[in-house]
Amino acid sequence: MPELPEVENVKNTLNRFLPGKVIKDIKIYWDNIIKHPVPEEFILRLKGQSFEEVYRRGKFLIFHLNEDSLVSHLRMEGKYGLFNKEEPPDKHTHVIFSFTDGTELRYRDVRKFGTMHLYPKGTEENHLPLSSLGVEPLSDSLTAGLMKKLFFKTKRSIKAVLLDQTFIAGIGNIYVDEVLFKAKIHPETPANELSIHKLKKLKNAITDILAEAVKHGGSTIRSYTNSMGETGGFQLKLFVYGRKSEPCRICGNEIERMVVAGRGTHICKNCQK
């Protein structure tokens, strides 16, 4: 699933070509992607609107139009791309936004797990799915002190808490493993037992890892590409994720794979005691 760095790069590439495009028509080939409102109203409301700018909240894309906001989650395999209308869509294209200039924004999703919600612009944060999201990890709001307050009442593992989007939004399995390695924190450590010193290290690791991943275009582990068809490069810089049985780049100890919070987890037990 694309995480914050990948979604941030999709947002950036969409903003290269999308602002100013006026919607002439919409075709929906898989109704289940449209979660709110019903597909017929979704189409009726969007016709004639123009795209202004694309934002990101956690792992969600937010398309601001002149009247509404379209909230989109890519889930496992969702992709957006710009095409000329003469190019035939493939079988995995499920939503097509046709523009007055003869181009089309196409949403392609092999797994069909992606979602779209449409709300009046400025109200999207008041509704699900955005209303349930926690703090943005790259914002000034995330501090060691805030994490101390957020984690105080939970005995869940720090890995489970970091994966929970209601605490901190946008971090998934890849980057949780990398962040915990950089902060030298064992993933099974109860979140409420972390000292303020450890939480400062965790906060710095979150900032550093996510910012570096955004800089390198995210991580292409399986099929991720941005909206220009470009792959990420951060997978070449991963220290633990996907490196089972390989030597740790810090101490040489063998990277191990375990299951924490129901997710495959990569760890150096020497560096993360």
N, C-alpha and C positions, 0 to 999 in steps of 0.2 A: 504494500500500500504506500503511495506517495506520502511522505511526511512533510513537515514544515519547509525544509530546504527545497524539495522538489516542487511543492505547490507555489512557493515564492518565485521560483524560476518560471513556472508556467504563467503566473501572473505577469511577470516582467515581459515575457515574450508576447502575451496577448495584448499588452499595452503598446506594443510596437505598431500594431496594425488595426486594432479594434475601435478605438475612439473615433466618433463621427460616423460610423456605419449605421445606416437606417434600415430597420427591419421591414422588408416587403411582405414576407410570408414565413411560416414555420410549418415544417412537417415533422410529425412524431410517429416513429415506427415501433416504439416500445413504450406503452403508456405507463408502465410501472415506475419509470424513471421520474415522472412528474408527480411529486408528492403533494404539492399545494400550489394553486387550486387545481380543479379538475382540468384535464388537458384542453378541453374546448375553451374554457375561460382563460387558461394560460396563453393560448394562441391569440384569442381576441384582444386581451390586454396588451400584449407585446407588439402587435402589428402597428407600424408607424412610429414606434419609439426608436430612439437612437442611443447607442452606447456612449457613455461618457468616460468612465475609467473602471479598471478592475482592481479590487483590493483583496487582501487575504486576512482571514481570521482563523487561527489554528490551522487545520488542514482544509479549510473551506475557501473556495473562491467566491467573491462577492462582486457581481457585475452591476455597476450603477448605470441605470438608464435615466432618461429625463424624468420619468414618473415612478418607476418601480426599481426594486433591487432583486436580482436573481442570485440565489444562494445555491452553489453547486459543490457537491462532494464527489471526487473522482473515484473513491473507494479503491478497488484493487487494480483495475485496468483502464479507467476512464482517460480519454485524451480529447483535446480540442485541436482543430486545425483549420486553416483558411484554404479554400479551394475556389477555382473557377466553376461556375454552374455547369459548364460543358463536361467536366470530369465526372464520370459515373461514380456514385458512392458504393463502397463495398458492403458486404452483408452485415458487418458489425457496426455500421453507422445507424444510430437510433434517433437522433434529433438533428434537424438541419434548420439553421437560421439563414434564410435567403435575404440578401441585401439589395438595395436599389441600384448599386453600382455593378451588379452582375457577379459578385463574389458570394461565397457561402461560408459560414462558420458551422463546422460539423462536429458533433459529439459522437465519438466512437468508443465502444465499450464491449470488449470480448465477453466479459463475465456478466454484463448487464446489472451490476450492483450499484452503479452511480445513482445519485439523487439530485433533484432540482426542486427548489421552493421559490415562489414568487410572492413578495410582499411590497406594500407601498414603501418607497424609498425613505430611509430614516427610521423605519420601524422594525427592520429585520433583526436587530439585536434583542428585541422584546419577544421574539417567537423562537420556538424550536426550529432547527437544531442549535442556533447560535446562543440562545438564552442559557443553555446549560454549560457553556464553555468556561473554563478557568482563565487565569491570567496569561497574557502573551509572554512567552519566554524571552523574547528579545526586547521587551519594553522595559522602561525604567521602573515599572511597578513591581517587577520581580526582584526581591531582595532576600537575603538570608533571614532577616527578621520576619518577612511575610511568610516564608516557608516554615519557619518555626511555629507560627500561628496556625498555618494550614495543616501541618502534620501532627500537631500536639495531641489530638484525640484519636489518632489511628495507630494501631499496632501492625498494620499491613506492612509488607516488605517495601523498601524504597523503590524497587523496580515496579511493583504493582501500582504504587502511588504515582510514579512518573508516567506510567502508561494511562492512568485515569485522566481523561481530558477535562474533567470537572475541577481538577486541581490546577494543572498547567496544560495549556492547549497547544497541540501541534507536534509533540514529541512521540515518536513511535519506537518500535522494537530496535531498529538499527541504531538510532541515536541515543536511546537509553543505555544500551550496552557501551557505546563509546564514551558517553558522559560519565558513567559510573567508573569506567576504567581510568579516565583522566583525573577524576576526583579521588581515586584510590579508595572507593567504597564498595564493599561486597553487596551484591544485589539483594541478598536475603536479609540485610540489616533492617530491623524495624524502623520505620520512618521517624517515629517519635523518640527514638534513642539517639538520633544524630545531634551532635553538639553544634553550637553556633559556629565554631571553627570549621567543622566539616561541612556545614551548610553554606558557608562562604566559599569553600572550595567547590562545592556542587554548583553554586550559582555561577561562578567563574567558568566552570567546565561547560555548563549549558550554553553560556554566551559564546565562548570560544569555538566549541564544536559546531554549533548551528551556524554561526557567522562564516566559519571556514567552509562549511558544506555549501552554503548559499553561493559563496565566491566561486566555488568549483562546479557549480551547476547541479548540485545534488548528487545522489548516488544511483547509478543504473545497475541494480542487482539482477533484475530479470528483463523487464521490457519498458522501463520508464524512459520517455523522451519528453522534452518540452514541446510547446506548440509550434516550434519551427522544425521539429524532428531531430533536435540535437540531444545527444546523450549526456549524462552527467559524468564527472570525473572523480568525485570524492571517494568512490569505492576503492580507488587505488591507494587511498590514505588511511583506510580503516585499520585500527590497531587490534581489535578483537572480533568484531562481528564477522561471521563467515570464515574464521581462520582456525577452526578446530584442528588440533594436533600440530599446528604450525608454531614456531618459536615466538615468544613475546618479543616485541621490538624494543622493549626496555630492559628486561632482565634475562631473556633467553629461555625462560620457563615455558613449558608447553601450554598452549591455549586449550582450555577445556570447554565442553558444551554441557550444559545442564538445563533443567526446566525450572523456571521460576515464574510464578503467577500465570502458569499455563502456557508460557511462551519459551521457545528455544532461546537460551541465554549463553553468551560467550564471555569467558572470564579468565583472567590470569590469577590463580590463587596465591601467587607470591606477591603480586602487586596490590591485590584487593583482599587483604586478610580480614 
